[in-house]
Amino acid sequence: MQDPVIIITGAGKGIGKAIVEEIYSRSQREKIFKPKLFLVSRTIEDLKPLQTEGRKQGFQVEIQTLDIADAKGARGVSEACVKAFGRVDCLINNAGVARFGDFLKLTEEDLDYVLQINLKGTFLLTQEVFRQMSERKSGHIVFVTSIAARKPFEQSSIYCMSKFGQQGLIEVLRLDAQKVNVRITNVMPGATYTPMWGEMDPATVERMMPPTAVAKSIIDAILLSPPANLDEIVIRPVSGDL
């Protein structure tokens, strides 16, 4: 995995962007880690600066916009990555959205918006990539879920439902992955300050983790020498959950 081909979803902002920047930084420090990157986001303007910076540093970086809840789009990303780099060694399922609010006030539109991306989109893209990995009998799939995959939070019924659903997918997929030498890592961050939260008061932000903290743990998991695997990473703010 010194020069893996990595697809990163939700790469333009928050944790996804921090993962890309950590890859660039880690490569400069360690000199042996130079992955080929296929970066995916709904907004191409967020990806262009990351591509420019990566290519300036000698990385091979391709970018593509995608609504991961679209089956044709998920298949297209997988095929485009293979066309560009010949294979997919690692998929980082980072794209995710949230709608928070009182249970009785959340709408059907809120439900569809979150589940389409967090569940349907994650399922479809993972299926396409795992199909390739299982045939090749190698690969690594990282899911950025949340501690909300296991712990309920007020005002978070739809978000928790989507993350509990991702947890179920991971556990079933792990059974299949073990048979074909594919590593599965579930990363469960606590409160991390990303654009998903919107405007917040400074005192609350100070309690939260920066996206770089999560990104560093993900790269550590990818660089772990096979056949070892980091099954789960739980990373929380020192002060605890919000």
C-alpha positions as a printed Julia matrix, in Angstrom:
242×3 Matrix{Float64}:
   0.0     0.0     0.0
   2.91    2.38   -0.57
   1.38    3.65   -3.83
  -2.3     2.76   -3.55
  -5.1     4.04   -5.74
  -7.54    5.72   -3.36
 -11.07    6.99   -3.99
 -12.17    9.59   -1.43
 -15.8    10.72   -1.38
 -16.82   14.04    0.1
 -13.24   15.13   -0.58
 -13.92   18.84   -1.0
 -14.74   19.81    2.57
 -14.36   18.84    6.22
 -12.87   15.44    7.01
 -12.52   14.52    3.32
 -10.44   17.58    2.55
  -8.35   16.96    5.69
  -7.66   13.4     4.51
  -6.33   14.68    1.19
  -4.17   17.31    2.89
  -2.85   14.72    5.37
  -1.88   12.45    2.47
   0.08   15.29    0.9
   1.76   16.12    4.21
   2.51   12.48    5.11
   4.02   11.82    1.71
   6.39   14.76    2.11
   7.52   13.54    5.54
   7.79    9.82    4.96
   8.73    9.73    1.25
   7.42    6.17    0.79
   3.7     6.96    0.56
   2.63    8.37   -2.81
  -0.94    7.29   -3.58
  -2.86    8.02   -6.73
  -6.0     9.93   -5.77
  -9.48    9.95   -7.26
 -11.37   12.7    -5.46
 -15.15   12.92   -5.52
 -17.5    15.68   -4.37
 -20.77   17.29   -5.37
 -18.96   20.59   -6.02
 -16.11   20.64   -8.54
 -14.89   24.04   -7.3
 -13.98   22.45   -3.95
 -11.85   19.8    -5.68
  -9.88   21.91   -8.15
  -7.51   23.5    -5.57
  -6.76   20.07   -4.08
  -5.98   18.71   -7.53
  -3.75   21.68   -8.34
  -1.83   21.37   -5.08
  -1.44   17.62   -5.45
  -0.13   17.8    -8.99
   2.27   20.53   -7.93
   3.7    18.04   -5.43
   3.96   15.27   -8.01
   0.77   13.35   -7.19
  -1.51   11.86   -9.8
  -4.91   13.34   -8.94
  -8.2    12.99  -10.81
 -11.42   14.69   -9.74
 -15.09   14.1   -10.48
 -18.44   15.42   -9.32
 -20.92   12.81   -8.18
 -24.28   12.31   -6.54
 -23.4     9.01   -4.9
 -27.09    8.16   -4.47
 -27.29    7.65   -8.24
 -26.5     4.07   -9.31
 -25.18    5.16  -12.7
 -22.97    7.75  -11.04
 -21.56    5.26   -8.54
 -20.74    2.84  -11.33
 -19.23    5.66  -13.35
 -16.84    6.69  -10.58
 -15.61    3.15  -10.14
 -15.11    2.72  -13.87
 -13.46    6.13  -14.28
 -10.98    5.38  -11.5
 -10.06    2.05  -13.09
  -9.7     3.73  -16.47
  -7.4     6.4   -14.99
  -5.28    4.22  -12.7
  -5.99    0.58  -13.56
  -7.58   -0.45  -10.25
  -9.01    0.69   -6.91
  -6.95   -0.27   -3.84
  -8.81    1.77   -1.24
 -12.21    3.42   -0.95
 -12.77    6.0     1.77
 -16.53    6.38    2.21
 -16.52    9.83    3.75
 -19.45   11.6     2.05
 -22.31   12.22    4.43
 -25.01   14.72    5.32
 -27.27   15.45    8.28
 -30.54   17.1     9.16
 -31.12   17.76   12.85
 -34.28   18.71   14.68
 -37.15   17.61   16.86
 -38.49   14.2    15.79
 -42.0    15.5    15.26
 -40.83   18.39   13.1
 -38.51   16.54   10.73
 -40.01   16.07    7.26
 -40.1    13.38    4.59
 -37.76   15.56    2.54
 -35.29   15.57    5.46
 -35.53   11.78    5.63
 -34.98   11.25    1.9
 -32.08   13.7     1.77
 -30.1    11.98    4.52
 -30.87    8.36    3.67
 -30.26    8.78   -0.05
 -26.66    9.84    0.57
 -25.69    8.18    3.83
 -27.27    4.81    3.11
 -28.15    4.36   -0.56
 -25.12    6.22   -1.89
 -22.69    4.5     0.45
 -24.18    1.11   -0.44
 -24.05    1.61   -4.21
 -20.48    2.89   -4.43
 -19.19    0.31   -1.96
 -20.87   -2.44   -3.97
 -19.2    -1.35   -7.2
 -15.74   -1.08   -5.62
 -16.04   -4.28   -3.6
 -16.94   -6.16   -6.76
 -13.49   -5.31   -8.16
 -11.66   -5.94   -4.91
 -13.25   -9.33   -4.36
 -12.22  -10.46   -7.84
  -8.65   -9.27   -7.22
  -8.68  -10.53   -3.61
  -7.16   -7.38   -2.16
  -8.21   -3.92   -1.07
  -9.27   -1.74    1.83
 -12.62   -0.01    2.42
 -12.83    2.69    5.08
 -16.19    3.95    6.34
 -16.31    7.28    8.14
 -19.44    6.74   10.21
 -19.86    8.4    13.61
 -20.24    7.56   17.26
 -23.89    8.19   16.35
 -23.72    4.72   14.76
 -23.93    3.33   18.29
 -25.02    6.11   20.61
 -28.3     8.03   20.34
 -28.32   11.82   20.44
 -31.25   14.16   20.88
 -32.4    16.01   17.74
 -30.61   13.35   15.63
 -33.21   10.7    14.82
 -32.62   10.62   11.06
 -28.85   11.01   11.32
 -28.56    8.25   13.93
 -30.81    6.0    11.87
 -28.55    6.46    8.84
 -25.4     5.81   10.85
 -26.86    2.76   12.6
 -27.69    1.56    9.07
 -24.12    2.08    7.92
 -22.97    0.07   10.93
 -25.18   -2.82    9.83
 -23.77   -2.69    6.3
 -20.23   -2.73    7.64
 -20.8    -5.76    9.85
 -22.33   -7.81    7.03
 -19.75   -6.68    4.47
 -16.95   -7.62    6.85
 -18.12  -11.26    6.72
 -17.75  -11.3     2.94
 -14.56   -9.24    2.94
 -12.72  -11.62    5.24
 -13.12  -14.36    2.64
 -11.42  -12.36   -0.11
  -8.62  -10.57    1.76
 -10.31   -7.15    1.77
  -9.8    -5.0     4.86
 -12.74   -3.1     6.37
 -12.23   -0.21    8.8
 -15.04    1.61   10.59
 -13.99    5.09   11.75
 -16.34    6.55   14.36
 -15.54   10.19   15.12
 -17.11   12.15   17.91
 -17.89   15.84   17.54
 -15.69   17.16   14.72
 -15.99   20.74   13.53
 -16.93   20.62    9.84
 -19.23   22.69    7.59
 -22.03   20.2     8.28
 -22.57   21.86   11.67
 -23.11   25.35   10.28
 -22.55   28.34   12.56
 -21.68   27.47   16.16
 -20.63   29.45   19.19
 -16.84   29.63   19.78
 -17.01   27.83   23.14
 -18.62   24.78   21.53
 -16.19   24.78   18.61
 -13.3    24.8    21.05
 -14.56   21.54   22.55
 -14.74   19.83   19.16
 -11.97   18.01   17.28
 -10.44   19.42   14.11
 -10.9    17.28   10.98
  -7.14   16.68   10.88
  -7.39   14.51   14.0
  -9.71   12.1    12.2
  -7.72   12.25    8.97
  -4.49   11.22   10.69
  -6.1     8.11   12.18
  -7.46    7.08    8.79
  -4.06    7.3     7.12
  -2.54    5.3     9.98
  -5.11    2.57    9.33
  -4.36    2.51    5.6
  -0.61    2.27    6.23
  -0.93   -0.62    8.69
   0.96   -3.58    7.27
  -1.22   -6.52    6.13
  -2.44   -8.98    7.21
  -3.21   -6.79   10.25
  -6.28   -4.56   10.1
  -7.71   -1.8    12.26
 -11.33   -2.95   12.47
 -12.59    0.1    14.35
 -11.34    3.52   15.3
 -13.29    5.51   17.89
 -11.97    9.04   18.29
 -13.6    11.57   20.59
 -12.86   15.03   21.98
 -11.04   14.93   25.32
 -13.99   16.71   26.94
 -16.4    14.01   25.77
 -19.47   14.09   23.57
 -21.47   17.26   23.06
